[in-house]
Structure formats: structure tokens, C-alpha cells
Amino acid sequence: MLLETEIHPQVDPQIGCRFGDCHRVDTRTTICRTDCACLMLAALLPTAASPVTNLFYRAVFAGTTDLVAAISNQVRTVVREIAILRPTNGGAVKPIARNRSVTFTTTVRPARPDLASATVSFWSYRWMGTSWVLQAKRTSTADAAGLATATFAFPSSGQWYVRSMANPTPYNANSVMSAVERYSVN
């Protein structure tokens, strides 16, 4: 679901014309102070307003006695989830014993009670001959803290890796794939 949010910059005569100090008035309106000479808010909004869902934004400037009112075009802001896989081997290949199971946890952000719970896909690959071959895929729903888990067993010797990704929700785009966590199974 995509909503349109209006940003209403305000000029504070005590502070001067600067961008910053945004605060939310209601579910669709955020008030910000901005630089009077630069009404290119579309480029500044993603860092200033910090949206947690995909939204359409437009800047509305009410005007002052010496500046004319203005309304920007709509700009779509896509908020991509962040997914961090643990445990991490720090880029190293970790040796483990055959038949050992490892529980992986992916932390997904944003995780808020007013957003749909994220689902996370986990993949386990094994090096076979000349290529990596998918061995297992698991999907897990993140809890209220944004944590999703999956356990993989490593039943045969060889090179393995696991990675994960937060899947898209109605409010957020999918995360990028996590770093590869590699294992050498003996």
C-alpha cells in the first residue's frame, strides 16, 4: 500500500533558513524547516524524514511575505529492508564436523508493531564438482523483535555456504542478499 505524504517546510525567523527538525503532525503530514533558497526537498527527504514504509512524498511550501508558495512533484521513496545474518565467520571459511547443525538468525529492520512481519528466506548451498548446488531452502517469519531463525545440518563433507534475504512486504522492498557464511565440513 502506497500513501502520499506531504512535507511542509517552515521558515523560522529566529533560526534562519535551514533544513532540519522534522516532526510528524499526523499519519500523512510531516513539518520540516528548510533552506529558503533551496526547495529541492525531494533529494533531501529520504535522509531527513527517515520513512519506514514505501511512500509518495511531495513538498508543500506555504510561502512567506517575500517568497511565493510552491508545491513539488511527487517523489516515490522505496524503503528496502535490511537483513543481517548471524553467526558470522567474518569472511573466513569455518571448519565444522560432519552432521553438525547450525542455527542461523537474521535480524530484519525496520521491525515495528505497525508493519507486517517480515519473512526471511535462508538458502544452503554445497560445492559439487564445478558449481554451487542448492541443498535446502527455509522460510521463517520474523518475530516482534525482527528476528527470524533457520537451522541447517551439514550431513556430508565438503564446502558449504548459507545466506539469507528478507522478502518484500506490502510496505517494504526486499533486502539485498546477506553475505555468504562459508563452512568446510570434515
Residue frames as qw, qx, qy, qz and C-alpha x, y, z in Angstrom:
[[0.000, 0.890, 0.455, 0.000, 0.00, 0.00, 0.00],
 [0.441, 0.143, 0.010, 0.886, 1.48, 3.33, -1.01],
 [0.119, -0.857, -0.435, 0.251, 0.44, 6.57, 0.62],
 [0.357, 0.655, 0.026, 0.665, 1.16, 10.14, -0.27],
 [0.507, -0.630, -0.315, 0.497, 2.80, 12.22, 2.43],
 [0.241, 0.876, 0.064, 0.412, 3.16, 15.98, 2.25],
 [0.609, -0.244, -0.245, 0.714, 6.19, 17.70, 3.73],
 [0.004, 0.944, 0.240, 0.226, 5.51, 21.27, 4.84],
 [0.589, 0.080, -0.244, 0.767, 8.77, 23.20, 5.27],
 [0.232, -0.930, -0.286, 0.004, 8.61, 26.14, 7.65],
 [0.432, 0.527, -0.220, 0.698, 10.88, 29.15, 7.94],
 [0.562, -0.681, -0.362, 0.300, 11.84, 30.07, 11.49],
 [0.211, 0.903, -0.058, 0.369, 12.86, 33.76, 11.65],
 [0.544, -0.780, 0.308, -0.039, 14.85, 33.13, 14.86],
 [0.790, -0.231, 0.495, 0.279, 16.97, 30.35, 13.34],
 [0.118, 0.554, -0.519, -0.640, 17.09, 31.45, 9.73],
 [0.830, 0.350, -0.130, -0.415, 16.54, 29.30, 6.69],
 [0.011, -0.430, 0.902, 0.026, 17.94, 25.83, 7.21],
 [0.759, -0.053, -0.518, -0.390, 16.67, 22.33, 6.59],
 [0.303, 0.122, -0.861, 0.390, 16.04, 20.09, 9.55],
 [0.215, 0.048, 0.649, -0.728, 13.99, 19.42, 12.66],
 [0.475, -0.138, -0.617, -0.612, 11.25, 17.38, 11.03],
 [0.258, 0.031, 0.806, -0.532, 8.31, 16.26, 13.12],
 [0.117, -0.293, -0.866, -0.387, 5.25, 14.26, 12.19],
 [0.364, -0.097, 0.146, -0.915, 1.90, 16.07, 12.53],
 [0.824, 0.068, 0.323, -0.460, -0.30, 13.10, 11.61],
 [0.793, -0.008, 0.586, 0.165, -0.05, 9.89, 9.58],
 [0.642, 0.589, 0.367, 0.326, 0.23, 11.83, 6.31],
 [0.184, 0.924, -0.031, 0.333, 1.96, 15.12, 7.16],
 [0.734, -0.305, -0.144, 0.589, 5.46, 15.96, 8.39],
 [0.047, 0.998, 0.018, 0.041, 6.63, 19.52, 9.13],
 [0.781, -0.071, 0.032, 0.620, 10.25, 20.48, 8.38],
 [0.035, -0.897, 0.113, 0.425, 12.28, 23.68, 8.42],
 [0.799, 0.315, 0.319, 0.401, 14.18, 24.14, 5.19],
 [0.353, -0.280, 0.219, 0.866, 16.60, 26.41, 3.40],
 [0.370, 0.714, 0.280, -0.525, 14.56, 29.22, 1.82],
 [0.242, 0.667, -0.470, -0.525, 16.79, 29.35, -1.23],
 [0.188, 0.245, -0.920, -0.243, 16.68, 25.62, -1.85],
 [0.720, 0.020, 0.305, -0.623, 13.28, 23.99, -2.18],
 [0.622, 0.300, -0.685, -0.234, 14.69, 20.81, -3.73],
 [0.587, -0.391, 0.541, -0.458, 13.32, 18.75, -0.86],
 [0.953, 0.162, -0.110, -0.232, 12.83, 15.61, -2.91],
 [0.656, 0.441, -0.536, 0.298, 16.56, 14.91, -2.78],
 [0.018, -0.449, 0.611, -0.651, 16.75, 15.64, 0.96],
 [0.742, -0.302, 0.021, -0.598, 13.65, 13.78, 2.18],
 [0.889, -0.022, -0.457, 0.000, 14.98, 10.24, 2.40],
 [0.530, 0.113, -0.555, 0.631, 17.64, 11.26, 4.92],
 [0.127, -0.268, 0.290, -0.910, 15.62, 13.91, 6.73],
 [0.700, -0.210, -0.030, -0.682, 12.22, 12.26, 7.08],
 [0.054, -0.282, 0.947, -0.146, 13.53, 8.67, 7.52],
 [0.772, -0.013, -0.106, -0.626, 10.41, 6.89, 6.27],
 [0.407, -0.255, 0.866, -0.136, 9.88, 3.26, 7.34],
 [0.623, 0.391, 0.676, -0.053, 7.48, 2.34, 4.53],
 [0.307, 0.215, 0.552, 0.745, 7.25, 2.92, 0.79],
 [0.097, 0.760, 0.445, -0.464, 5.53, 6.28, 0.28],
 [0.387, 0.618, 0.295, 0.617, 5.00, 9.07, -2.21],
 [0.336, -0.588, -0.254, 0.691, 6.26, 12.45, -1.00],
 [0.305, 0.688, 0.255, 0.607, 5.79, 15.99, -2.20],
 [0.331, -0.234, -0.323, 0.855, 6.99, 19.23, -0.65],
 [0.025, -0.829, -0.469, -0.304, 4.49, 21.98, 0.03],
 [0.358, -0.095, -0.227, 0.901, 5.84, 25.45, 0.80],
 [0.009, 0.785, 0.593, -0.182, 3.14, 27.81, 2.07],
 [0.336, 0.673, 0.133, 0.646, 5.17, 30.87, 1.12],
 [0.386, -0.490, -0.336, 0.706, 6.23, 33.94, 3.06],
 [0.149, 0.876, 0.193, -0.416, 5.80, 37.64, 2.54],
 [0.101, 0.758, -0.454, -0.457, 8.79, 37.68, 0.19],
 [0.058, -0.219, 0.926, 0.301, 8.62, 34.14, -1.30],
 [0.667, 0.054, -0.282, -0.688, 5.84, 32.66, -3.41],
 [0.777, -0.150, 0.535, -0.295, 4.16, 29.38, -2.36],
 [0.413, 0.456, -0.717, -0.327, 5.28, 26.22, -4.16],
 [0.881, -0.099, 0.390, -0.250, 4.40, 22.53, -4.47],
 [0.073, -0.487, 0.807, 0.327, 6.87, 19.96, -5.75],
 [0.714, 0.137, -0.557, -0.402, 6.17, 16.95, -7.93],
 [0.889, -0.361, 0.187, -0.210, 5.54, 13.64, -6.17],
 [0.289, 0.571, -0.765, 0.063, 8.60, 11.53, -5.48],
 [0.931, -0.220, -0.229, -0.181, 8.32, 7.85, -4.64],
 [0.111, -0.645, 0.702, -0.279, 10.52, 6.69, -1.78],
 [0.893, -0.026, -0.431, -0.125, 11.16, 2.95, -1.65],
 [0.407, -0.665, 0.548, -0.304, 12.27, 1.65, 1.73],
 [0.734, 0.241, -0.635, -0.021, 14.34, -1.51, 1.43],
 [0.830, -0.550, 0.020, -0.089, 14.54, -3.85, 4.40],
 [0.145, 0.683, -0.692, 0.184, 17.91, -4.58, 5.99],
 [0.968, -0.199, -0.075, -0.132, 18.76, -8.20, 6.82],
 [0.050, 0.707, -0.677, 0.196, 21.84, -9.21, 8.81],
 [0.920, -0.034, -0.378, -0.097, 22.75, -12.90, 9.07],
 [0.211, -0.637, 0.657, -0.342, 24.35, -14.33, 12.22],
 [0.565, -0.666, 0.217, 0.435, 26.50, -16.13, 13.24],
 [0.519, 0.830, -0.201, -0.027, 29.13, -14.60, 11.02],
 [0.899, -0.125, 0.086, 0.411, 32.53, -16.04, 10.28],
 [0.170, -0.839, 0.167, 0.489, 33.89, -12.63, 9.35],
 [0.525, 0.719, -0.347, -0.295, 34.57, -13.70, 5.77],
 [0.082, -0.463, 0.882, 0.011, 36.58, -16.76, 6.79],
 [0.745, -0.016, -0.583, -0.325, 35.71, -20.38, 6.00],
 [0.498, -0.489, 0.537, -0.474, 34.82, -22.02, 9.30],
 [0.394, 0.148, -0.904, -0.078, 35.72, -25.71, 9.77],
 [0.654, -0.230, 0.361, -0.624, 32.97, -27.80, 11.38],
 [0.286, -0.123, 0.950, -0.022, 32.32, -31.51, 11.97],
 [0.321, -0.111, -0.737, -0.584, 30.05, -33.50, 9.67],
 [0.386, -0.508, -0.763, -0.107, 26.40, -33.86, 10.83],
 [0.193, -0.314, -0.418, 0.831, 26.64, -30.70, 12.90],
 [0.061, 0.786, 0.557, 0.263, 23.62, -28.38, 12.87],
 [0.250, -0.092, -0.142, 0.954, 23.93, -24.60, 12.99],
 [0.061, 0.797, 0.589, -0.120, 21.06, -22.25, 13.81],
 [0.298, 0.192, 0.187, 0.916, 21.17, -19.02, 11.82],
 [0.017, -0.757, -0.513, 0.405, 19.40, -15.84, 12.86],
 [0.284, 0.396, 0.310, 0.816, 18.61, -12.96, 10.53],
 [0.076, -0.574, -0.411, 0.704, 17.80, -9.58, 12.05],
 [0.235, 0.557, 0.559, 0.568, 15.38, -7.59, 9.87],
 [0.077, -0.547, -0.275, 0.787, 14.86, -3.82, 10.03],
 [0.310, -0.343, 0.333, -0.822, 12.53, -1.96, 10.08],
 [0.385, -0.288, -0.876, 0.047, 10.67, -4.08, 12.64],
 [0.214, -0.108, 0.289, -0.927, 7.73, -2.22, 14.14],
 [0.289, 0.276, 0.850, -0.342, 4.38, -3.34, 15.52],
 [0.472, 0.619, 0.206, -0.593, 2.51, -1.27, 12.90],
 [0.367, 0.533, -0.616, -0.449, 4.27, -3.05, 9.99],
 [0.959, 0.075, -0.150, -0.227, 3.65, -6.51, 8.58],
 [0.707, -0.496, 0.482, 0.151, 6.03, -9.17, 9.94],
 [0.329, 0.661, -0.592, -0.322, 8.91, -9.83, 7.59],
 [0.981, 0.002, 0.196, -0.006, 9.53, -13.28, 6.17],
 [0.084, -0.752, 0.613, 0.228, 13.12, -14.35, 5.59],
 [0.946, 0.290, -0.131, -0.059, 14.41, -16.90, 3.09],
 [0.428, -0.651, 0.616, 0.120, 17.50, -18.92, 4.03],
 [0.851, 0.449, -0.243, -0.121, 19.49, -20.95, 1.49],
 [0.623, -0.521, 0.563, 0.153, 22.10, -23.64, 1.99],
 [0.708, 0.631, -0.282, -0.147, 24.47, -24.48, -0.90],
 [0.778, -0.381, 0.450, 0.217, 27.11, -27.18, -1.32],
 [0.213, 0.683, -0.567, -0.409, 30.05, -27.18, -3.76],
 [0.839, 0.088, 0.535, -0.040, 29.61, -30.18, -6.05],
 [0.745, 0.326, 0.384, 0.437, 32.19, -30.72, -8.76],
 [0.384, 0.207, 0.197, 0.878, 32.31, -27.37, -10.57],
 [0.196, -0.496, -0.204, -0.821, 29.41, -25.37, -9.11],
 [0.199, -0.031, 0.642, -0.739, 27.40, -24.48, -6.02],
 [0.367, -0.290, -0.779, -0.417, 24.19, -26.56, -5.78],
 [0.484, -0.403, 0.167, -0.758, 21.18, -25.61, -3.65],
 [0.272, 0.013, -0.941, 0.201, 20.75, -28.17, -0.87],
 [0.183, -0.585, -0.753, 0.240, 17.94, -26.65, 1.20],
 [0.051, -0.403, -0.092, -0.909, 15.73, -23.58, 1.43],
 [0.251, -0.509, -0.738, 0.365, 13.84, -22.48, 4.52],
 [0.084, -0.574, -0.178, -0.795, 11.43, -19.61, 5.07],
 [0.386, -0.396, -0.658, 0.511, 10.87, -18.16, 8.53],
 [0.110, -0.852, -0.300, -0.416, 8.65, -15.34, 9.81],
 [0.282, 0.327, -0.435, 0.790, 10.40, -12.73, 11.93],
 [0.356, -0.574, -0.672, 0.304, 9.17, -12.25, 15.49],
 [0.090, -0.957, -0.274, 0.002, 8.22, -8.90, 17.06],
 [0.436, -0.734, 0.256, 0.452, 11.91, -8.07, 17.55],
 [0.508, 0.757, -0.296, -0.286, 12.59, -8.67, 13.84],
 [0.208, -0.487, 0.845, 0.066, 14.45, -11.97, 14.35],
 [0.904, 0.225, -0.112, -0.345, 13.95, -14.97, 12.04],
 [0.377, -0.524, 0.763, 0.031, 15.76, -18.29, 12.51],
 [0.902, 0.292, -0.218, -0.231, 16.53, -21.42, 10.50],
 [0.584, -0.517, 0.623, 0.058, 18.63, -24.47, 11.33],
 [0.741, 0.522, -0.379, -0.186, 20.72, -26.30, 8.76],
 [0.832, -0.348, 0.415, 0.124, 22.53, -29.62, 9.17],
 [0.321, 0.721, -0.562, -0.247, 25.73, -30.31, 7.25],
 [0.931, -0.122, 0.291, -0.182, 25.48, -34.08, 6.63],
 [0.908, 0.261, 0.116, 0.307, 28.35, -34.59, 4.21],
 [0.540, -0.460, 0.178, 0.682, 31.93, -33.46, 3.86],
 [0.446, 0.500, 0.410, 0.618, 32.81, -30.60, 1.55],
 [0.115, -0.026, -0.072, 0.990, 32.40, -26.86, 1.11],
 [0.066, -0.689, -0.721, -0.040, 29.06, -25.29, 2.14],
 [0.080, 0.068, -0.145, 0.984, 27.59, -21.82, 2.48],
 [0.050, -0.679, -0.718, 0.146, 24.43, -20.25, 3.90],
 [0.064, 0.061, 0.051, 0.995, 22.87, -16.88, 3.11],
 [0.069, 0.608, 0.745, -0.266, 19.55, -15.14, 3.68],
 [0.017, 0.208, 0.273, 0.939, 17.32, -12.32, 2.44],
 [0.249, 0.398, 0.576, -0.669, 14.26, -10.53, 3.85],
 [0.219, 0.421, 0.763, 0.439, 11.38, -10.94, 1.40],
 [0.089, -0.254, -0.128, -0.955, 9.24, -7.96, 0.32],
 [0.047, 0.464, 0.762, -0.448, 6.18, -6.97, 2.36],
 [0.195, 0.799, 0.527, 0.214, 3.24, -4.77, 1.35],
 [0.171, -0.978, -0.065, 0.104, 5.12, -1.84, 2.91],
 [0.294, -0.759, 0.500, 0.298, 8.83, -2.51, 2.21],
 [0.702, 0.550, -0.429, -0.145, 11.03, -3.74, -0.60],
 [0.966, -0.142, -0.132, 0.169, 13.13, -6.88, -0.11],
 [0.419, -0.785, 0.368, 0.270, 16.59, -6.66, 1.40],
 [0.489, 0.621, -0.600, -0.124, 19.70, -7.46, -0.57],
 [0.922, -0.060, -0.377, 0.067, 21.16, -10.94, -0.11],
 [0.586, -0.774, 0.233, 0.053, 23.25, -11.33, 3.02],
 [0.114, 0.685, -0.717, -0.066, 26.95, -12.03, 2.92],
 [0.864, 0.082, -0.485, -0.111, 27.84, -15.68, 2.36],
 [0.517, -0.614, 0.542, -0.249, 28.75, -17.62, 5.52],
 [0.714, 0.389, -0.569, -0.121, 31.06, -20.45, 4.41],
 [0.739, -0.446, 0.463, -0.200, 31.79, -23.77, 6.13],
 [0.450, 0.430, -0.776, -0.103, 34.31, -26.53, 5.47],
 [0.853, -0.282, 0.194, -0.393, 32.71, -29.76, 6.69],
 [0.204, 0.485, -0.850, 0.031, 35.08, -32.61, 7.65]]
